[in-house]
Amino acid sequence: MDSEVSLVGGVRALYEQCDPEGRGFITREDLNCLQGQIPLDSAQLDEVFAILDKDQQGRLTLDAFTTGFGEPVYTL
């Protein structure tokens, strides 16, 4: 349980880095702030965003972001 809480906290921290203004959503362009912090290149970030953006609105809420990282996105 502690590792689950830690993972969610880590994912939340990544999200907040991409949304420093607190808009309540991030775009694909916002994910560029993660390059160099997580082991994914630009093309892989494109894929991750497409997977997480289930409603295809071009925006991810914190809930969509954290829920998505609990799914098998790591098979890229």
MIGUTI-570258 format. One record per atom (N, C-alpha, C): x, y, z; residue in one letter; atom name; residue number from 1. Coordinates in steps of 0.1 Angstrom, whole numbers. Each point is the difference from the previous one (the first is absolute). Layout:
! MIGUTI-570258
NODE     x     y     z aa at   i
NODE     X     Y     Z  A CA NUM
...
This chain:
! MIGUTI-570258
NODE     x     y     z aa at   i
NODE     8   -12     0  M  N   1
NODE    -8    12     0  M CA   1
NODE     9    13     0  M  C   1
NODE    10     0     8  D  N   2
NODE     9    11     0  D CA   2
NODE     7     3   -13  D  C   2
NODE     3   -11    -7  S  N   3
NODE     6     2   -14  S CA   3
NODE   -10     6    -9  S  C   3
NODE   -13    -4     1  E  N   4
NODE   -10     5    -8  E CA   4
NODE    -2    15     2  E  C   4
NODE     0     4    13  V  N   5
NODE    -2    14     3  V CA   5
NODE    12     8    -5  V  C   5
NODE    12    -6     1  S  N   6
NODE    12     6    -5  S CA   6
NODE     0     2   -15  S  C   6
NODE    -5   -10    -7  L  N   7
NODE    -1     1   -15  L CA   7
NODE   -10    11    -4  L  C   7
NODE   -11     0     7  V  N   8
NODE   -10    11    -3  V CA   8
NODE     6    14     3  V  C   8
NODE     7     1    11  G  N   9
NODE     6    13     3  G CA   9
NODE    10     4   -10  G  C   9
NODE     8   -10    -5  G  N  10
NODE    10     3   -10  G CA  10
NODE    -6     4   -13  G  C  10
NODE   -11    -7    -4  V  N  11
NODE    -7     4   -12  V CA  11
NODE    -6    14     1  V  C  11
NODE    -6     2    12  R  N  12
NODE    -6    14     2  R CA  12
NODE    11    10    -1  R  C  12
NODE    11    -2     5  A  N  13
NODE    11    10     0  A CA  13
NODE     4     2   -15  A  C  13
NODE     1   -10    -8  L  N  14
NODE     3     2   -14  L CA  14
NODE   -11     8    -7  L  C  14
NODE   -12    -3     3  Y  N  15
NODE   -11     8    -6  Y CA  15
NODE     1    15     4  Y  C  15
NODE     2     2    13  E  N  16
NODE     1    14     5  E CA  16
NODE    12     8    -7  E  C  16
NODE    10    -7    -3  Q  N  17
NODE    11     6    -7  Q CA  17
NODE    -4     5   -14  Q  C  17
NODE    -9    -8    -6  C  N  18
NODE    -5     3   -14  C CA  18
NODE   -11    10     1  C  C  18
NODE    -6     3    12  D  N  19
NODE   -11     9     1  D CA  19
NODE     3    10    12  D  C  19
NODE    11     8    -2  P  N  20
NODE     4     9    11  P CA  20
NODE   -10    11     3  P  C  20
NODE    -9     3   -11  E  N  21
NODE    -9    11     2  E CA  21
NODE   -13    -5     7  E  C  21
NODE    -1   -14     2  G  N  22
NODE   -12    -5     6  G CA  22
NODE   -13     1    -8  G  C  22
NODE     2    -2   -13  R  N  23
NODE   -12     1    -9  R CA  23
NODE   -10   -12     2  R  C  23
NODE     5   -11     5  G  N  24
NODE    -8   -11     2  G CA  24
NODE     0   -10   -12  G  C  24
NODE     9     2    -9  F  N  25
NODE     2    -9   -12  F CA  25
NODE    14     3    -5  F  C  25
NODE     5   -10    -8  I  N  26
NODE    13     1    -7  I CA  26
NODE    -3    -4   -14  I  C  26
NODE     8     6    -9  T  N  27
NODE    -1    -4   -15  T CA  27
NODE    13    -8    -3  T  C  27
NODE     0    -5   -12  R  N  28
NODE    12    -8    -5  R CA  28
NODE    12     9     1  R  C  28
NODE    -1    12    -4  E  N  29
NODE    11     9     1  E CA  29
NODE     6     2    14  E  C  29
NODE   -10     0    10  D  N  30
NODE     4     1    14  D CA  30
NODE     9   -11     4  D  C  30
NODE    -2   -12    -6  L  N  31
NODE     7   -12     4  L CA  31
NODE    15     1    -3  L  C  31
NODE     4    10    -9  N  N  32
NODE    14     2    -3  N CA  32
NODE     8     3    12  N  C  32
NODE    -6     5    10  C  N  33
NODE     7     3    13  C CA  33
NODE     6   -13     6  C  C  33
NODE    -5   -11    -4  L  N  34
NODE     4   -13     6  L CA  34
NODE    12    -6    -7  L  C  34
NODE     4     5   -11  Q  N  35
NODE    11    -5    -8  Q CA  35
NODE    13     2     9  Q  C  35
NODE     7   -11     1  G  N  36
NODE    12     1     9  G CA  36
NODE    -3    -5    14  G  C  36
NODE   -12     0     4  Q  N  37
NODE    -4    -4    13  Q CA  37
NODE    -5   -14     1  Q  C  37
NODE    -6    -4   -11  I  N  38
NODE    -5   -14    -1  I CA  38
NODE     6    -6   -13  I  C  38
NODE     2   -13    -1  P  N  39
NODE     7    -6   -11  P CA  39
NODE    -8    -2   -13  P  C  39
NODE    -6    11    -4  L  N  40
NODE    -8    -1   -12  L CA  40
NODE     4    11   -10  L  C  40
NODE     1    -3   -13  D  N  41
NODE     3    10    -9  D CA  41
NODE   -13     7    -5  D  C  41
NODE     1     9    -9  S  N  42
NODE   -12     8    -5  S CA  42
NODE   -10    -9    -6  S  C  42
NODE     4    -9    -8  A  N  43
NODE   -10    -9    -7  A CA  43
NODE    -7    -9    10  A  C  43
NODE     7    -4    10  Q  N  44
NODE    -6    -8    11  Q CA  44
NODE   -10     8     8  Q  C  44
NODE     4    13     3  L  N  45
NODE    -9     9     7  L CA  45
NODE   -13     2    -8  L  C  45
NODE     1     1   -14  D  N  46
NODE   -11     1    -8  D CA  46
NODE   -10   -12     2  D  C  46
NODE     6   -12     0  E  N  47
NODE    -7   -12     2  E CA  47
NODE    -7    -1    14  E  C  47
NODE     7     4    10  V  N  48
NODE    -5     0    13  V CA  48
NODE   -12    10     1  V  C  48
NODE     2    12    -6  F  N  49
NODE   -11    10     1  F CA  49
NODE   -12    -6    -8  F  C  49
NODE     2    -6   -11  A  N  50
NODE   -12    -5    -8  A CA  50
NODE    -7   -11     8  A  C  50
NODE     7    -8     7  I  N  51
NODE    -6   -11     8  I CA  51
NODE    -8     6    12  I  C  51
NODE     6    10     7  L  N  52
NODE    -6     6    11  L CA  52
NODE   -12     9    -3  L  C  52
NODE     0     6   -12  D  N  53
NODE   -10     9    -5  D CA  53
NODE   -12    -8    -5  D  C  53
NODE    -7    -7     8  K  N  54
NODE   -10    -9    -4  K CA  54
NODE   -12     7    -7  K  C  54
NODE    -3    12     4  D  N  55
NODE   -11     8    -6  D CA  55
NODE     5     8   -12  D  C  55
NODE    12    -1    -3  Q  N  56
NODE     6     7   -12  Q CA  56
NODE    -3    15    -1  Q  C  56
NODE     1     6    12  Q  N  57
NODE    -2    15     0  Q CA  57
NODE    13     8     0  Q  C  57
NODE    11    -8     0  G  N  58
NODE    13     7     0  G CA  58
NODE     4     6    13  G  C  58
NODE    -6    -5    11  R  N  59
NODE     3     5    13  R CA  59
NODE    -1   -12    10  R  C  59
NODE     9     0    10  L  N  60
NODE    -1   -10    10  L CA  60
NODE    -2     7    14  L  C  60
NODE   -10    -5     7  T  N  61
NODE    -2     5    14  T CA  61
NODE     9    -8     9  T  C  61
NODE     1     4    12  L  N  62
NODE     8    -7    10  L CA  62
NODE    -5   -15     1  L  C  62
NODE   -13    -1     1  D  N  63
NODE    -6   -13     1  D CA  63
NODE     4    -9   -12  D  C  63
NODE    -2     5   -12  A  N  64
NODE     4    -8   -12  A CA  64
NODE    14    -4     0  A  C  64
NODE     9     9     5  F  N  65
NODE    14    -2     0  F CA  65
NODE     4   -10    10  F  C  65
NODE    -5     1    12  T  N  66
NODE     4   -10    11  T CA  66
NODE    -7   -13    -3  T  C  66
NODE   -12    -1    -4  T  N  67
NODE    -7   -12    -3  T CA  67
NODE     8    -7   -12  T  C  67
NODE     3     7   -10  G  N  68
NODE     7    -6   -11  G CA  68
NODE    14    -6     3  G  C  68
NODE     7     6     9  F  N  69
NODE    13    -5     4  F CA  69
NODE    -2   -13     9  F  C  69
NODE   -12    -3     4  G  N  70
NODE    -2   -12     7  G CA  70
NODE    -3   -12   -10  G  C  70
NODE    -2     4   -12  E  N  71
NODE    -3   -10   -11  E CA  71
NODE    13    -4    -7  E  C  71
NODE     0   -10    -8  P  N  72
NODE    13    -5    -6  P CA  72
NODE     5     9   -12  P  C  72
NODE     3    12     4  V  N  73
NODE     6    10   -10  V CA  73
NODE    14    -3    -3  V  C  73
NODE     7    -7     9  Y  N  74
NODE    14    -2    -1  Y CA  74
NODE     4   -10   -10  Y  C  74
NODE    -9    -5    -9  T  N  75
NODE     4   -10   -10  T CA  75
NODE     4     6   -13  T  C  75
NODE     3    13     0  L  N  76
NODE     4     8   -12  L CA  76
NODE    13    -5    -4  L  C  76
